[in-house]
């Protein structure tokens, strides 16, 4: 009987060592860190909500709970991607660029002074002039 338990344990160990997910979990430090951080964040959020008399209100209103849950979700997403073998897509530079362009466009739309300054830089300063008429008021066009 001990022989069959040992054989089953050996078979389970062999099966685990052949499983790519188990191998990634053992070898990938960042994957384990993401899982650990997600767990810690979720535990902290749970601790903040569970200690309150009105947990639903705390869940909806507490910014720290929101931050902890967001961090847990981001870390779980990162761990899931790493476990599947997906590489991290970007370092956030693309998102930062989109936010910067959107902010600049919004600033141009909302600020007339900024808009004038940008247009002057792009197309040159607008010429200011005063119009004075050379005709005499009430004079007839035919010369009468």
Backbone as CSV, one residue per row, in Angstrom:
resi,resn,N_x,N_y,N_z,CA_x,CA_y,CA_z,C_x,C_y,C_z
1,UNK,0.816,-1.170,0.000,0.000,0.000,0.000,0.868,1.246,0.000
2,UNK,1.964,1.242,0.730,2.866,2.384,0.771,3.464,2.623,-0.606
3,UNK,3.639,1.526,-1.327,4.198,1.627,-2.670,3.245,2.379,-3.596
4,UNK,1.968,2.158,-3.476,1.008,2.850,-4.339,0.907,4.326,-3.976
5,UNK,1.000,4.670,-2.674,0.997,6.080,-2.281,2.235,6.775,-2.824
6,UNK,3.370,6.101,-2.734,4.611,6.686,-3.240,4.536,6.850,-4.753
7,UNK,3.969,5.863,-5.411,3.818,5.964,-6.868,2.878,7.096,-7.247
8,UNK,1.786,7.241,-6.492,0.848,8.332,-6.780,1.493,9.687,-6.519
9,UNK,2.265,9.780,-5.443,2.951,11.037,-5.139,3.972,11.362,-6.227
10,UNK,4.702,10.357,-6.685,5.688,10.549,-7.754,4.987,10.969,-9.043
11,UNK,3.854,10.315,-9.326,3.089,10.648,-10.518,2.545,12.076,-10.438
12,UNK,2.076,12.491,-9.263,1.554,13.850,-9.088,2.680,14.869,-9.239
13,UNK,3.848,14.566,-8.688,4.990,15.472,-8.810,5.425,15.586,-10.265
14,UNK,5.438,14.470,-10.967,5.809,14.479,-12.385,4.797,15.286,-13.189
15,UNK,3.530,15.094,-12.894,2.473,15.828,-13.594,2.585,17.322,-13.327
16,UNK,2.867,17.697,-12.081,3.014,19.112,-11.738,4.231,19.717,-12.421
17,UNK,5.314,18.964,-12.505,6.522,19.508,-13.140,6.342,19.656,-14.646
18,UNK,5.435,18.888,-15.236,5.168,19.010,-16.661,4.139,20.105,-16.978
19,UNK,3.431,20.583,-15.976,2.406,21.602,-16.174,3.078,22.970,-16.314
20,UNK,2.839,23.646,-17.439,3.504,24.931,-17.692,3.078,26.010,-16.704
21,UNK,1.831,25.960,-16.225,1.351,26.965,-15.280,2.052,26.819,-13.928
22,UNK,2.185,25.606,-13.473,2.881,25.351,-12.209,4.339,25.767,-12.339
23,UNK,4.941,25.446,-13.487,6.340,25.814,-13.722,6.511,27.338,-13.706
24,UNK,5.591,28.061,-14.355,5.667,29.527,-14.353,5.520,30.079,-12.946
25,UNK,4.598,29.492,-12.178,4.383,29.949,-10.815,5.633,29.745,-9.961
26,UNK,6.328,28.660,-10.181,7.542,28.376,-9.415,8.696,29.260,-9.862
27,UNK,8.831,29.500,-11.158,10.004,30.191,-11.686,9.867,31.716,-11.758
28,UNK,8.666,32.236,-11.869,8.467,33.664,-12.135,8.252,34.450,-10.839
29,UNK,9.286,35.198,-10.439,9.206,36.003,-9.219,8.145,37.099,-9.331
30,UNK,8.039,37.746,-10.490,7.074,38.827,-10.669,5.638,38.302,-10.586
31,UNK,5.414,37.113,-11.082,4.085,36.501,-10.992,3.705,36.286,-9.531
32,UNK,4.620,35.728,-8.759,4.347,35.507,-7.335,4.157,36.829,-6.602
33,UNK,4.946,37.856,-6.949,4.785,39.174,-6.328,3.429,39.782,-6.656
34,UNK,2.979,39.623,-7.902,1.669,40.151,-8.287,0.552,39.473,-7.505
35,UNK,0.651,38.166,-7.353,-0.364,37.428,-6.601,-0.347,37.844,-5.132
36,UNK,0.843,37.972,-4.581,0.982,38.361,-3.168,0.427,39.773,-2.946
37,UNK,0.746,40.704,-3.833,0.270,42.080,-3.701,-1.246,42.147,-3.865
38,UNK,-1.782,41.389,-4.795,-3.235,41.351,-4.986,-3.920,40.820,-3.726
39,UNK,-3.365,39.783,-3.152,-3.929,39.205,-1.935,-3.882,40.223,-0.793
40,UNK,-2.733,40.879,-0.625,-2.598,41.865,0.453,-3.574,43.026,0.275
41,UNK,-3.717,43.513,-0.945,-4.631,44.627,-1.209,-6.069,44.223,-0.939
42,UNK,-6.456,43.041,-1.391,-7.823,42.569,-1.162,-8.072,42.358,0.337
43,UNK,-7.089,41.829,1.037,-7.226,41.623,2.485,-7.367,42.955,3.214
44,UNK,-6.586,43.969,2.804,-6.692,45.289,3.420,-8.064,45.907,3.162
45,UNK,-8.560,45.795,1.939,-9.886,46.338,1.613,-10.957,45.620,2.429
46,UNK,-10.853,44.318,2.533,-11.818,43.548,3.320,-11.776,43.970,4.783
47,UNK,-10.575,44.189,5.301,-10.434,44.621,6.695,-11.082,45.970,6.940
48,UNK,-10.956,46.891,5.992,-11.575,48.215,6.142,-13.098,48.125,6.083
49,UNK,-13.614,47.270,5.201,-15.062,47.171,5.037,-15.687,46.363,6.165
50,UNK,-15.058,45.268,6.574,-15.673,44.363,7.541,-15.708,44.952,8.943
51,UNK,-14.863,45.890,9.267,-14.846,46.465,10.601,-15.871,47.567,10.791
52,UNK,-16.652,47.870,9.789,-17.610,48.972,9.852,-19.017,48.442,10.087
53,UNK,-19.858,49.303,10.698,-21.250,48.909,10.943,-22.071,48.920,9.664
54,UNK,-21.687,49.752,8.716,-22.389,49.838,7.430,-21.400,49.524,6.308
55,UNK,-21.136,48.242,6.062,-20.107,47.886,5.078,-20.449,48.330,3.662
56,UNK,-21.733,48.340,3.295,-22.095,48.752,1.938,-21.760,50.221,1.722
57,UNK,-22.047,51.050,2.706,-21.735,52.475,2.610,-20.220,52.672,2.567
58,UNK,-19.509,51.945,3.380,-18.051,52.035,3.411,-17.474,51.614,2.053
59,UNK,-18.037,50.570,1.475,-17.579,50.080,0.182,-17.794,51.124,-0.907
60,UNK,-18.887,51.848,-0.829,-19.216,52.839,-1.861,-18.476,54.155,-1.664
61,UNK,-18.193,54.551,-0.428,-17.691,55.898,-0.161,-16.206,55.980,0.174
62,UNK,-15.609,54.919,0.645,-14.230,54.978,1.124,-13.229,54.915,-0.033
63,UNK,-12.479,55.994,-0.220,-11.496,56.075,-1.319,-10.355,55.088,-1.119
64,UNK,-9.999,54.822,0.127,-8.917,53.858,0.374,-9.340,52.450,-0.027
65,UNK,-10.592,52.117,0.221,-11.104,50.803,-0.197,-11.079,50.712,-1.722
66,UNK,-11.495,51.791,-2.385,-11.462,51.814,-3.862,-10.039,51.603,-4.370
67,UNK,-9.078,52.307,-3.752,-7.687,52.187,-4.182,-7.176,50.763,-3.972
68,UNK,-7.475,50.177,-2.821,-7.028,48.808,-2.530,-7.633,47.811,-3.517
69,UNK,-8.932,47.953,-3.803,-9.583,47.033,-4.735,-9.053,47.214,-6.157
70,UNK,-8.783,48.466,-6.552,-8.215,48.723,-7.879,-6.826,48.086,-7.995
71,UNK,-6.024,48.245,-6.941,-4.685,47.657,-6.944,-4.751,46.130,-6.997
72,UNK,-5.692,45.554,-6.258,-5.856,44.093,-6.286,-6.245,43.632,-7.686
73,UNK,-7.176,44.342,-8.317,-7.619,43.957,-9.665,-6.480,44.089,-10.675
74,UNK,-5.704,45.163,-10.593,-4.583,45.347,-11.524,-3.544,44.248,-11.350
75,UNK,-3.255,43.905,-10.111,-2.267,42.856,-9.867,-2.771,41.483,-10.298
76,UNK,-4.051,41.229,-10.108,-4.601,39.958,-10.589,-4.571,39.886,-12.114
77,UNK,-4.859,41.001,-12.778,-4.804,41.023,-14.243,-3.370,40.782,-14.726
78,UNK,-2.416,41.433,-14.054,-1.016,41.238,-14.429,-0.583,39.792,-14.181
79,UNK,-0.988,39.230,-13.055,-0.635,37.832,-12.747,-1.267,36.890,-13.758
80,UNK,-2.507,37.153,-14.129,-3.189,36.323,-15.123,-2.467,36.368,-16.467
81,UNK,-2.067,37.573,-16.873,-1.342,37.703,-18.140,0.000,36.980,-18.089
82,UNK,0.708,37.121,-16.981,2.007,36.450,-16.859,1.830,34.933,-16.814
83,UNK,0.780,34.471,-16.162,0.540,33.035,-16.073,0.240,32.456,-17.453
84,UNK,-0.456,33.219,-18.267,-0.764,32.770,-19.627,0.411,32.937,-20.582
85,UNK,1.462,33.618,-20.131,2.638,33.788,-20.975,2.604,35.057,-21.801
86,UNK,1.648,35.926,-21.518,1.587,37.196,-22.246,2.591,38.159,-21.640
87,UNK,3.262,38.873,-22.505,4.201,39.872,-22.027,3.446,41.141,-21.687
88,UNK,4.039,41.938,-20.828,3.439,43.214,-20.484,3.433,44.080,-21.732
89,UNK,2.273,44.642,-22.063,2.104,45.338,-23.326,2.919,46.617,-23.423
90,UNK,2.843,47.465,-22.422,3.586,48.714,-22.470,3.912,49.158,-21.065
91,UNK,4.760,50.148,-20.997,5.143,50.658,-19.697,4.292,51.844,-19.290
92,UNK,3.252,52.128,-20.043,2.375,53.230,-19.694,2.664,54.504,-20.463
93,UNK,3.689,54.488,-21.300,4.031,55.689,-22.057,2.922,56.019,-23.047
94,UNK,2.324,55.022,-23.653,1.230,55.253,-24.600,0.030,55.895,-23.918
95,UNK,-0.322,55.394,-22.742,-1.441,55.967,-22.000,-1.133,57.402,-21.599
96,UNK,0.098,57.645,-21.168,0.502,58.986,-20.778,0.430,59.943,-21.960
97,UNK,0.832,59.487,-23.125,0.781,60.313,-24.326,-0.664,60.651,-24.694
98,UNK,-1.562,59.675,-24.619,-2.975,59.923,-24.926,-3.563,60.929,-23.943
99,UNK,-3.241,60.794,-22.667,-3.739,61.727,-21.660,-3.192,63.127,-21.905
100,UNK,-1.911,63.222,-22.267,-1.316,64.531,-22.533,-1.957,65.208,-23.738
101,UNK,-2.195,64.460,-24.813,-2.824,65.030,-26.012,-4.261,65.454,-25.699
102,UNK,-4.992,64.629,-24.968,-6.362,64.981,-24.607,-6.393,66.217,-23.713
103,UNK,-5.477,66.314,-22.788,-5.397,67.489,-21.911,-5.065,68.747,-22.683
104,UNK,-4.124,68.642,-23.631,-3.762,69.799,-24.450,-4.947,70.247,-25.311
105,UNK,-5.659,69.315,-25.890,-6.824,69.656,-26.714,-7.896,70.320,-25.859
106,UNK,-8.121,69.811,-24.679,-9.110,70.397,-23.788,-8.699,71.812,-23.375
107,UNK,-7.420,71.999,-23.093,-6.936,73.329,-22.727,-7.121,74.308,-23.879
108,UNK,-6.859,73.863,-25.111,-7.046,74.733,-26.273,-8.515,75.103,-26.468
109,UNK,-9.390,74.166,-26.232,-10.822,74.426,-26.403,-11.319,75.405,-25.343
110,UNK,-10.847,75.252,-24.115,-11.376,76.048,-23.012,-10.712,77.413,-22.837
111,UNK,-9.481,77.605,-23.303,-8.757,78.850,-23.073,-8.571,79.623,-24.375
112,UNK,-9.241,80.757,-24.467,-9.133,81.578,-25.674,-7.731,82.180,-25.801
113,UNK,-7.135,82.602,-24.690,-5.785,83.170,-24.732,-4.765,82.136,-25.213
114,UNK,-4.872,80.923,-24.712,-3.962,79.857,-25.145,-4.161,79.545,-26.624
115,UNK,-5.409,79.498,-27.043,-5.718,79.228,-28.449,-5.105,80.302,-29.351
116,UNK,-5.237,81.604,-28.960,-4.655,82.699,-29.745,-3.133,82.588,-29.790
117,UNK,-2.532,82.260,-28.670,-1.072,82.126,-28.608,-0.590,81.013,-29.535
118,UNK,-1.261,79.872,-29.502,-0.869,78.744,-30.349,-1.052,79.094,-31.820
119,UNK,-2.180,79.705,-32.167,-2.409,80.097,-33.567,-1.389,81.123,-34.032
120,UNK,-1.012,82.067,-33.158,0.019,83.049,-33.509,1.365,82.370,-33.744
121,UNK,1.690,81.379,-32.936,2.956,80.655,-33.115,2.947,79.833,-34.397
122,UNK,1.812,79.235,-34.722,1.733,78.384,-35.910,1.655,79.188,-37.208
123,UNK,0.832,80.226,-37.216,0.554,80.931,-38.472,1.039,82.375,-38.490
124,UNK,1.719,82.802,-37.468,2.181,84.184,-37.396,1.140,85.050,-36.715
125,UNK,1.615,86.179,-36.204,0.727,87.071,-35.477,-0.301,87.671,-36.419
126,UNK,-1.479,87.845,-35.919,-2.549,88.447,-36.700,-2.295,89.947,-36.762
127,UNK,-2.435,90.506,-37.950,-2.182,91.941,-38.104,-3.362,92.724,-37.583
128,UNK,-3.046,93.714,-36.771,-4.069,94.603,-36.252,-4.095,95.824,-37.158
129,UNK,-5.272,96.257,-37.562,-5.369,97.473,-38.367,-6.675,98.178,-38.068
130,UNK,-6.636,99.472,-38.343,-7.836,100.276,-38.195,-8.281,100.700,-39.578
131,UNK,-9.527,100.597,-39.809,-10.068,100.965,-41.111,-10.565,102.401,-41.048
132,UNK,-10.075,103.213,-41.968,-10.580,104.580,-42.099,-11.078,104.763,-43.517
133,UNK,-12.238,105.318,-43.638,-12.858,105.507,-44.934,-12.295,106.760,-45.591
134,UNK,-12.056,106.702,-46.877,-11.582,107.872,-47.627,-12.730,108.594,-48.307
135,UNK,-13.897,108.084,-48.167,-15.046,108.751,-48.787,-15.691,109.708,-47.803
136,UNK,-16.334,110.686,-48.349,-17.021,111.668,-47.514,-18.441,111.171,-47.315
137,UNK,-18.940,111.214,-46.080,-20.299,110.754,-45.852,-21.290,111.667,-46.581
138,UNK,-22.265,111.066,-47.175,-23.310,111.793,-47.850,-22.948,112.234,-49.248
139,UNK,-21.744,111.988,-49.716,-21.362,112.375,-51.082,-22.003,111.426,-52.061
140,UNK,-22.427,111.945,-53.181,-23.065,111.139,-54.206,-21.998,110.440,-55.031
141,UNK,-22.222,109.239,-55.418,-21.264,108.451,-56.177,-21.061,109.072,-57.561
142,UNK,-22.079,109.669,-58.136,-21.991,110.251,-59.479,-21.287,111.617,-59.468
143,UNK,-20.945,112.125,-58.314,-20.262,113.405,-58.217,-21.202,114.553,-58.056
144,UNK,-22.465,114.342,-57.853,-23.427,115.443,-57.677,-23.497,115.903,-56.297
